[in-house]
Amino acid sequence: MGLSVDGLLSGLDTTSIIAQLMALERRPVQLKELEQATLADKRTAWQEINTKLLALETASQKLNTAGEFNSYSGVFNSNNSSGGSVLSVTAGSSASQGSYDIVVSQLATAEKYVTTNSISDNTADLGTSGTIRINVGGTDYDITVASGDSLNDVKTAINASAASVNATVINAGTSTSPDYKLVITGDSSGSANAVTITEPVDTSLVFSNTQDAQDATLTLDGISITKDSNTVTDLITDVTLSLETIGSGAVTFSTDYSGIISNVQGFADAYNEVMDYIKKEFTYNPDLNEKGTLFGNNSLRTIQDQLRAAVTGSISGIDSTDSSQLAFLSQAGISTDELSQLVIDQSKFTDALKDMFTETRALFTSSGSGAYTFVSATGSTQGGTYNTQISGGELQLQLVGGDGAWLSMDTSAGYATGQTDTILEGLILEVGTLGADGTGSQMRIAVGAAEKVSFFTATFTEYSSSGLIFNENDSIDKRDKELRKQIEDLEVRLAKKEEDLRSKFVNLEVLLSKLTSQQSYLDSQLSNLSKGWG
């Protein structure tokens, strides 16, 4: 700030005058700062909608494929008279309904050794040295016992080695009369992981085998099976059996309707979170002249329209006039209420699952049937009925009711993939070896609501120039950068303006000072003249 010149002679409050003048001059800066604040609010709003969209994407991905949509529960009914649990069972989404008789005749165990020496102090010098050789699964590992080592030191050396065993020290005695033992246990169960210990000739440690490494043996519907672990994951597709004791019983897998309903409810909740937030942003109160931060934003409107269409419109590729099919979520009890909330009639939805499971699942997932085996499709795939033909060794599809174009698919290793930037993008069919040129039967491709929503949310939130929210934030950042530069330039000009004003007022005071001096001189001269004439 320059020198204060508050009216020494003029009596003017120049500091106040300059401040008021500069306040007027700063108005453009203040407007730009207000715009910056609005941009910050918009950035926060987009971050919020992005978070909610990601949550919706996660929820939709629990329903968008047949494997994810399916939910199974497994129950084991034991034949053991004691009522003890023979095994526990966990079923994944790729499991299948069915029942199996299981007999567990032996559990898998890991090798175990214990020292027989009676040692009263686990930290005292063992008074011996040498090498303990531990063989695990056919591989030798030598453990050096040095002079002065204690039982604890031996334990530490074993655990620090590459041998797949675990060593512990236990007190088999009492607190007043301890009897410490070194216990060595194989890391893995199964006969292939057998452990043998060669005692050092020149040490006093003696090891006794207390448990052999052995496989689990069981039968599944009369088929003999051997496993090296009590956790069996590769016997029944997407099923984990945890063997607990010897015995028999039957395990039954059935559709877990409650699990599916829970996932659909999670989908509806996440959808409602997004739509409620958008609704809030589009709210305008004329009485208070208040509106949402993103009021009228075209990108947000696109998000709203596409998501709403995905859950309320007919499923792409399913004939809505076919009474044997379900083409709308509302036909399965899922609809929007008067507040545009997605709600589930659980009774109607449960009935739909039980009576028309495949058709209900198709409301959410991508699906297909016809000339070739359907593998997958994405939200970018156009659902519908397609004519098929092989032309020039290529599989081609033509959308019935479309523009008549035949679209080629890329074929490799028995699979055909839809080409990018076509209505077949995202489509994968298992075709095997293509035959001779000619027309084939039709293919029906459907893209359900969860797959559509999954595709849309991924597109909206993609962190690249293809992402809708990314571009909105990029525009905000660019405008904010422009404003910062404009404000910086204005601040420089304003500082110069203020200095110019101060300089002018200083000059005014200087001028007034000169005029005052001249006035005093004239007054003095006139006074002298008056005296002379007197």
N, C-alpha and C positions, 0 to 999 in steps of 0.2 A: 504494500500500500504506500502511496506517495505521501508527501508532507501535508498535514492537516492545515487548512487555511480558513477555518471558520471566521467569518467577517470581522477581521481586525478593524477595518475601517468602514466596510459596507454594512456591517451588522447582519449579514446573511448567514444562515445555518447551512454552510456549503456542504458539510458532511452529509446532512440529511437530504439536501437537494440532489447531490450526486448519487446517493443510495437509491432514491426514488427513480431517478433517470435510468440508473443501471438495472433496476428491477424491471422496468419496461423493456430495456434492451435484452434482458435475460429470458424474456418470455419464450422465444424460439427454443432455447436450451431446455427450459422446463417442459415444453411440449414433447421434445425428443426423449427426455428422461421418463416422462409418463408413458411414452410408447415403449421404452425399454422395460418398464415395470409390467406393462401388458404382455410383452413378449415373454418375460419370465413366467408370468401366470400361465400363458399358453404352453410353454415348455413343460411346466409342472403338470398341466392337464393331460398333455400327450404322454407323459411318463406314467400317469395313473391309468389311462386307457390302455397303454401298452402292457402294463402289469396285469390288468384284468383280462386282456386278450390272450396273454400267455397262459393264464390259469384256465381259460376256456379251451385253448388248444390242448393242454394236458388232459382235461376232462374228456374232450372229444376223442382223443387217441385211445381211450379205454373202451371205445365202442365202434371205431371206424373200420375194423376188419373182423372177419368171422372169428378168427383166433382170439382177438381181444374181447369181442362181444361175449363169446361163450364163457360161462362161469360154471364150474363143477365143484361139487363137494364129495369127499370120500369118507365113508363110514366103515369101520372095521368091527365086526361082531365076533367076539372070541368064543371059542368052544371050551376054554379052560374052566374047569369046575371051580377053581379058586377065584375066578372072576378077574384075575390079573390081566393087565394089558399086554398082549403079545406084540403089537406094533401100533404105531400111529401113522396116519396117512395124510398127505397134502396133495391136492390136485390143482394143476394150473389150467389156463384157459384153453390149452390145446389137448386136454384130456378128452376121453370119450365115455359115454355112458356104458355101463356094463358091470358084471360081478365076477369075482375070481375067488376060488378056494385056495387058501394059503396054509401051508404047514411049515413052521420054523423048527428045525431039528437041532440047529447049532448056531450059536452067536459067534461073530468074528471077534477075536481077541488079539492083543499085541503082546509080544514077548516081554517077560519081566524076570529080573534077577534081583536077589537080595544077598548082602554079605552075611555070613554066619558068625563072624567074629563078634565078640562082646567088647565094645569100646565105650568106656565111661566118659571120655572127653573128646568131643568131635573137633575141637580146635587144637588138640595136643599132637605133638610129633608122633607119627605112626611108627617111627623107628625103623623104617624100611624104605627101599627105593626099587625102581624097575619099570617095566612097561606092561600096561594092560592092553591087550588086543581085543577090539570089539569088531565083530563081523556082522554087518547089516545087509541082508539081501545079497550076500556073496561078495561084498566089498569090505576089505580090512581097514580099520582105523586104529592107529597106535596112540595110546595115552601115556605120557611119561609121568611116573611118580618119582619126584625128586626127594633127596634126603631132606628131612625136616618138614615134609608135607603132612598136613593133617587130613582127616576124613573130609572136612569141608573143602580143602584145597583140591582133593581128588574130584569131588563133585563139580567144582568150578571148572577144572581142566576138561572134564568130560563134556560139560555143556558148552564150552568154548570151542570144542572140536567140530569137525564137519559130520560126525556120526549122527545119524537120524535117530537119536535116543534122547531121553531126558533123565537126568540124575537128580535125586533128592536125598536128603538125610532125614531119617525119622528117629524118634525116641521110642523104642519098644519097651523101655523100662518105666521107671517112675521119676518124679522130680528129684527125689532123694537118692535114688539108685538108678541112674540113667543107663540105658543100653542102646547106643546109637548104631543104626544100620544104614548102609548105602543102598538105595533102591535105584535100579536102572530099568527104564521102561522104553520099549520101542515107540517111535512117534506114530507109526502106522500099524494097523491090524492086518491080518491076512498072512497066509503061509509064505507068500513071496517076500515078506518083510521079516523073516525069521532073524533072530539075533543070537549069536553065540559069543561067549566071553572066554578068552584064554587068560587064565590067572598068571601073573608074573611069578617066575620060579623063585625069585629072591625077595618076595614080599609076603607078608603074613595075611593079606586079604584073601578070603575064600568066598566064592560066589555060588549061590544055589539057585537053580531055575525054579521059579514058583508058578510060572504060567507060560504055556507055549503060544506062539503066534499061530493062529488058525483062521480058516475062512468061515464065513457064515454059509450054512447050507439050508436050503428051503425048497419047497415044491410049489409051483403055481399051476393049478388045474392038472396036477399029476406030473408036470414037467420038472425034472430035477435041475436045480440052479445053484451055482456056487458064486459067492461074492466075497471080496476081500474087506468089505466094510459093512457095518450094520446100517449105514445110510445108503439106501439103494435108489439111484436116480435114473438108471438106464434099463429098467425092466419093463415098465409100462409107460407109454408115451406121456411126457409131462406130468408124471406122478412120482412123488418121493415117498418111499416106505422107510420108516425108522424102526428097525427091529429092536425089541426091548427084552423079550424073554422067549423061552421055548414054549411052543404051543401051536394051536391051529385056530382057524376061523375063516370068515368070508369078508372080503372088502367089496363094497358096492359104491359105484360112482353114479351120480345123478345130477341133473341140471340144478344149479344153485340159483333159483329165481330171485331170492332176496339179494344175492350179490349183484345180479344184473340190474335189479330195481335201484339198488344203492348207487351204481355207476350212472344210471340214467338220471337219478335225482341230482347227483353231483354235476352232471352235464347241464341240467336245467338251472341249477343254482348259479353256476358260472355264467351261463347265458344271461340270466336275469341281472347279474351284477354288471355286466357290460351294458345291457340295454338301459338299465336304470341310470347309470352314469351318463350315457349319451342323452337320455331324456332330460336330466338335470342341466346338462350343458346347453340344450336347446330351449330351455325355459326362459320366457320373457315376462316381466312384471311391468305392465304399462303404468300402474299407479306410482311405482317407485322408480320407473325407468331403469330397472335392473335386468341384466341378462347374463347368460352363461358365458364363460371365457371363450368358448369355441362356438358361440351362437352363429348359426348360418354357415359353418365351415363345410365345404363341399366334400372333403375327404371323410369327415366324420359322418356325413350323410350317406356316403358310399358304404361305409362300414355298417351302419344301421340297416340300410336297405338290403345289402347282400346277406347279412346274417338272418334278418327277418324272413327273407325269401327262402333261405335254406331250411328253416324249421317249420314254416307255415305253408310253403308251396308243395306241389306234387313232386314226388321223387323222380328225378331224371332217369328215364329208361324203364319205368314201370307204367303199364297201361292202366290209367285211372278208371277206364270203363270195364275192366275185367274184374268181376265180383270175386274171383278166386284169389285176387292179389290185394295187397294193401299198398296204397299209393300216397297216403297222407299220414303223418304222425297222429293226427286227430282220430283216425280210424282205430288206433291202438290206445286211445285214452290220453294222448299228450297234445295239449292245445294251449292257446293263449287266452287269458281272461280279459276282463274289461280294462285292466291296468297294463295290458300287453305283457304280463308275466307268463312265462312258460310253466304250466302246472300239469301234474300227473294224476290221473284218476287211477290209483294203484289197483283197484279191483278190476277195472277194465283192462289195464295193461297186463296184469297177471294172467287174466283169461286169454288175452291175445298171445302171450308167451306160451301158454300151455296148449292152446288150440291151433295156433298158426305160428310156430316158433320160427321156421325158416323165413316166412313172409314178414314177420315182425322184425327179425334181424336185418332183413334187406332194407328196412326203413332207415337204418343207421349206417350200414356198411356198404362197401362196393361189392358188387356181385355180378355174375354172368353165367350164361349157359348157351349151349348150341353146338356149332360145328367143331369147336376146339375147347380145350380145357381152360377155364378162366383161372388166372393166377392173381391178378390185382389190377386196380384202376385207382386213379386219384381224382381229386376235385377238379383237375384241369381236363379230365376226360369227358367227352360229350356222351351222356347216356342215351340209349335208344336201341332200335333194332337195325342190324347191319346185314346187308348181303355180303357174301364172301366169294372170292375167286382167286385162283392162282394164275398169274400172268407173267411169263418170262421168268419163271422160277421164284417169283415174289408173291407173298400173301398180300392181297389187297382187300380193303373193306369199303363199303359204300353205305352211307347212312340213308335208311329208308325215309323218304320225305324230305331229304336234304337237297343239296344243290346238284346232285347226280355225280359228283366227282368220286373217282376210285382212288383211295389213299393207300399207298404202299406202307408196309411195316418192315422194320429191320429184323432180319432173322439170323439167329446164331445159336448153335448148340441146342437146337430143338425148341427154342423160345422165340416168339415174335414180339417186338416192342414198338409201340406207337412212336412216330417221329415228333420231335419238338416243334412247337408252334403249329400243330394241327389239332383237330378235335379228338385225335387218338392219343395225344400226349398223355403219358402215365399208364397207358394200357399195356398189360403183359399177358400173353396167351402161351400156353404150352401146345406146340404144334407138331412135335416130333419131326419126322422127315416129310417134307412137302412132296405131294405127288405130282402128276402131270398137270399141265395147264387145263383150266376149266372152272366152271362155277361150282360152288358148294352150297351147303345149307346155311341158314342164317345164324347170326350170333346176337344174343340180347345182352346188353351191358347196362347196368344200373349203378347209379352213384347216390348213396344214401346221405341223410342229413348230417350225421357225425363226420363223414368223410369230407363233405362239402365245407362244413365249419372248420375242420382241421386244416383244409387247404387254404381257406380264406384267411384264417387267423395267422397262419404261417406267412402268407403273402403280406398281410398288413404289417406284421412285426419284423419282417426280414431286414437285417441290418446291412443294407446295400442300397444302391440306387433304384433297385426294383421294389424296395419296401415303401409302402405308403406313408407310414409314420416317420420313417427315416427321412423321406423327402420333406415332410412338414417341418421336422426339426432342422433339417439343413437350410430350409428357407428362413426359419427363425434365426438361425446362427448367422446367416449372411446379412440379414437385415440388421441384426444387433451389431454386427461388425461395422456396417455402414453408419449406423447411428453413433457409435463410439468415435469414429473418425470425424463425423460432422460436429459432434459436441467438442472434440478436441480443437478443431479449427475455429469454432465459434468462441471457445474460451480464450484463445489467443487474440482474436479480434476484440473481444470484450475487455480484455486486460488493457489493450492499446486504447480502446475507447475511453476507459476509466482514467487512464493516465492523461489523455488529451483533455478530458473535462477538468481534471485537477489543475492541469497546466493553465487552462483558460481562466479558471477562478483565481489562480495565483497571479496571473497577468492582470486580472481585474483589480485585485488588491494593490498591486504595484502601481497601476495607473491611477487609482484613487489616491494613493500615497503621494504621487507626483502632483496631482491636482490640488491636494490639500496643502502641499508645500507652496505651490504657486499662489494659492488663495491667501495663505499667511503672508507671503511676500508682498502681494498687492495691497493687502490690508495695512501692512506696515508702511508702505510707501505713501498710501493715501493719508495715513495718520500723520506722517511727517509733513506732507504738503499742507495739510490742514493747519498744522502748527505754524508753518512758515507764513501763511496768509493771515494768520491771526495777529 
